[in-house]
Amino acid sequence: MANDTERENWNNDAGPHWVEYQDQFDSMLAPFVPMLTGVVLPQSNVLEIGCGTGALSLALSDMASFVTAVDISAPMLARAQERADEILAASIDFIEADAQVDPIPGGPFDVIVSRFGVMFFDDPVAAFTNIHSVANEGAKLAFVCWQDLSKLEWMQVALRAAAQHIDVPPIVPEDPRAPGMTAFADTDYVTSILESAGFHDVTCEAIEIDLLIGEVGSGIDGALAHYQGGLRSRTVFADADDATSAAIEATLREMLAEYLDARGDVRIPGAAWFVQARA
């Protein structure tokens, strides 16, 4: 089966983790929502790839005629459906499906969007070919994906703090294009994938933005909790004794203080690509 590793991860580790920390992730990624809703014309039929816990889906439903939102993570889809039910949002269909290989119902679509949900395919050309097959001619494709790790200060700060006290394993695979959060860091690679799948007029706009770490008003303590609760942090710190963990926490607390803004929020730079194309 395609994307077995990602399916396992998002149903057993990453997915439940995102559900638990939904509010923090929603706050952190909120600036990207207007970019994606901004490409949707009223009454459009919209497809969202990798909808997660539904934050973008709900925003899209405010203006689209209908939203079909797909993901491979059952726990995240369940939470997304709960959120839609809470506000009686009936114009969204949440579907457990692998956009690389599964038929996608609800098409043809006028707009296809994704917020950091398209970098995990085993075969991205096959995935976008499948997506292209359910798009109207001239349909708009728009998604955001992360740039290179070197541009993701919000990821690096905790690793730098830990590296002062323990050996930190590398977090980027040997193959930079392997499925993962930075797999689409190379825009030439992204363009070649989309063009091979039948899309055209591809553009990649650099987005540099300060990301909220923790929840609004939670300050250094909230940002620290965000990192301590992270799946990667749990792996990195798993073998650290209490004294070492305390030392890492103290170092990280000092580093986070450098990013504290006047409102008491920790905001750390990140960088993404805003990719757009036509079917």
C-alpha positions in Angstrom: 0.0 0.0 0.0 1.3 3.5 -0.8 2.4 5.8 1.9 2.4 3.1 4.6 5.0 4.9 6.8 3.0 8.1 6.8 -0.3 6.3 7.3 1.1 4.6 10.3 2.6 7.8 11.7 -0.4 10.0 11.3 -2.8 7.4 12.7 -0.7 6.4 15.7 1.8 9.1 16.7 1.5 12.4 14.9 -2.2 12.4 14.4 -3.2 12.0 18.1 -0.5 14.4 19.0 -2.0 17.1 16.7 -5.4 16.5 18.2 -4.1 16.9 21.7 -2.2 20.2 20.8 -4.8 21.4 18.2 -5.1 24.9 19.7 -1.4 25.5 19.7 -1.0 24.3 16.1 -4.0 26.3 14.9 -2.5 29.4 16.5 0.9 28.8 15.0 -0.3 28.2 11.5 -3.2 30.7 11.5 -1.3 33.3 9.3 -1.4 30.8 6.4 -5.2 30.5 6.4 -6.0 33.8 4.7 -3.4 33.1 2.0 -5.4 29.9 1.0 -8.9 31.2 1.5 -7.9 34.2 -0.6 -7.8 32.1 -3.8 -11.4 30.8 -3.3 -14.1 32.5 -5.2 -17.6 32.5 -3.8 -19.6 29.3 -4.6 -16.5 27.4 -5.6 -16.3 23.6 -5.2 -13.2 23.2 -3.1 -10.9 20.2 -2.4 -8.5 20.3 0.6 -5.6 17.9 0.8 -4.3 16.9 4.2 -7.0 18.7 6.1 -5.9 17.6 9.6 -8.1 18.7 12.4 -10.1 21.0 10.1 -9.0 24.6 10.9 -8.6 25.5 7.2 -11.7 23.5 6.2 -13.9 25.5 8.5 -12.5 28.8 7.1 -13.0 27.6 3.5 -16.6 26.6 4.2 -17.5 30.2 5.0 -17.2 31.2 1.4 -17.1 28.0 -0.8 -20.2 26.3 -2.1 -18.8 23.0 -0.7 -15.6 21.7 0.7 -14.3 18.1 0.3 -11.5 17.6 2.9 -9.4 14.5 2.7 -6.7 13.1 5.1 -5.2 9.7 5.9 -5.4 10.3 9.7 -8.6 8.9 11.3 -8.0 10.7 14.7 -7.5 14.1 13.0 -10.5 13.6 10.8 -12.7 12.6 13.8 -11.7 15.9 15.5 -12.3 17.9 12.4 -15.8 16.4 12.1 -16.4 17.3 15.8 -15.5 20.9 15.2 -17.7 21.1 12.2 -20.6 19.6 14.1 -20.1 22.1 16.9 -20.8 25.0 14.6 -23.3 23.2 12.4 -21.1 23.5 9.4 -22.9 21.2 6.9 -21.0 22.2 3.7 -17.9 20.1 4.5 -17.4 16.4 3.7 -14.4 14.9 5.7 -13.1 11.8 4.0 -10.4 9.3 5.0 -8.4 8.8 1.8 -4.9 8.8 0.4 -4.9 11.4 -2.3 -2.0 9.6 -4.0 -4.0 6.5 -4.9 -7.6 6.6 -3.8 -10.5 7.9 -5.8 -11.5 11.4 -4.6 -15.3 12.0 -4.7 -17.0 15.3 -5.0 -15.3 16.6 -8.1 -14.7 18.2 -10.4 -13.2 20.9 -8.3 -12.7 24.6 -9.0 -10.1 25.1 -6.3 -7.6 22.7 -4.6 -5.7 23.8 -1.5 -3.5 22.4 1.2 -1.8 23.8 4.3 1.4 21.8 4.8 -0.3 18.6 3.7 1.3 17.6 0.4 4.9 16.9 1.3 4.4 13.4 2.5 3.6 11.4 -0.6 5.8 8.4 -1.6 5.2 9.3 -5.2 4.3 13.0 -5.5 3.9 12.9 -9.3 1.4 10.1 -9.0 -0.4 12.0 -6.1 -0.7 15.3 -8.0 -1.7 13.4 -11.2 -4.6 11.9 -9.2 -5.5 15.3 -7.8 -5.3 16.8 -11.3 -7.8 14.2 -12.5 -10.6 15.6 -10.4 -9.9 19.3 -11.2 -11.9 21.4 -13.6 -9.9 22.7 -16.6 -8.3 25.9 -15.3 -8.9 25.0 -11.7 -6.7 26.8 -9.1 -4.2 24.9 -7.1 -2.7 26.6 -4.0 -0.7 25.2 -1.1 1.9 26.2 1.4 4.9 24.0 2.2 8.0 24.6 4.4 11.3 25.9 3.1 14.6 24.3 4.0 15.3 23.6 7.7 18.0 26.3 7.7 15.1 28.8 7.3 13.0 27.3 10.1 14.3 29.0 13.2 11.3 27.8 15.2 12.5 24.3 14.7 16.1 24.9 15.3 16.0 26.8 18.6 15.1 23.7 20.7 17.6 21.6 18.9 20.4 24.1 19.6 19.4 24.2 23.3 19.5 20.4 23.5 22.8 20.2 21.6 24.6 22.1 24.3 23.9 19.2 26.7 23.3 16.0 24.6 24.0 14.5 21.2 21.1 15.5 19.0 20.3 13.1 16.2 19.8 14.6 12.7 16.2 15.4 11.8 16.6 15.8 8.0 16.7 12.5 6.0 19.7 11.8 3.9 17.5 12.2 0.8 16.2 15.8 1.2 13.2 14.9 -1.1 12.1 11.9 1.0 8.5 12.3 2.4 8.6 14.8 5.2 7.9 18.3 6.2 10.8 19.8 4.2 10.5 17.5 1.2 9.3 20.4 -1.0 12.0 22.9 0.0 13.4 22.9 -3.6 11.0 25.0 -5.8 12.5 23.6 -9.0 11.6 20.1 -7.7 8.1 21.2 -6.8 7.6 22.8 -10.2 8.8 19.7 -12.0 6.3 17.6 -10.0 3.4 19.8 -10.8 4.2 20.1 -14.4 4.7 16.4 -14.8 1.2 15.9 -13.2 -0.4 18.2 -15.7 -0.5 21.6 -13.9 0.9 24.8 -15.5 1.6 28.4 -14.6 3.4 27.3 -11.5 4.6 30.1 -9.1 6.4 29.8 -5.8 6.3 32.8 -3.5 8.7 33.0 -0.5 6.8 33.7 2.8 8.9 34.7 5.8 6.8 35.0 9.0 7.1 35.0 12.8 5.2 32.0 14.2 3.5 32.0 17.5 4.9 29.3 19.7 2.4 28.2 22.4 -0.9 29.9 22.8 -1.6 33.7 22.8 -0.5 35.2 26.1 1.2 32.0 27.3 4.7 33.5 27.2 7.9 31.6 27.7 6.1 28.9 29.8 3.7 28.2 27.0 6.4 28.1 24.4 8.5 25.8 26.6 5.5 23.5 27.0 5.0 23.4 23.2 8.6 22.1 22.7 8.5 19.7 25.7 5.3 18.2 24.4 6.6 17.8 20.8 7.0 14.3 19.4 10.6 15.0 18.3 11.5 16.5 21.6 10.3 13.3 23.4 12.6 11.3 21.2 15.6 13.6 21.6 15.2 13.8 25.4 14.2 10.2 26.0 17.6 9.1 27.3 18.3 12.3 29.2 18.4 12.1 33.0 16.6 14.5 35.2 19.6 16.8 35.7 20.3 16.9 32.0 16.6 17.6 31.2 16.6 20.5 33.7 19.7 21.9 32.1 18.2 21.7 28.6 15.1 23.4 29.9 17.1 26.2 31.5 19.1 26.8 28.3 15.9 26.7 26.1 14.2 29.2 28.5 17.0 31.6 28.0 16.9 31.3 24.2 13.1 31.7 24.1 13.4 35.0 26.0 15.1 36.5 23.0 11.9 36.0 21.0 9.4 37.4 23.5 7.5 40.3 22.1 5.9 43.3 23.7 2.6 41.4 24.2 4.2 38.6 26.0 4.1 36.1 23.1 7.0 34.0 21.8 7.2 34.4 18.1 10.0 32.8 16.1 10.8 33.1 12.4 9.8 30.5 9.9 9.7 30.4 6.1 7.4 28.7 3.7 6.6 28.6 0.0 3.2 29.7 -1.3 2.8 27.6 -4.4 0.1 28.3 -7.0 -0.7 26.7 -10.3 -3.5 26.0 -12.8 -4.9 22.7 -13.9 
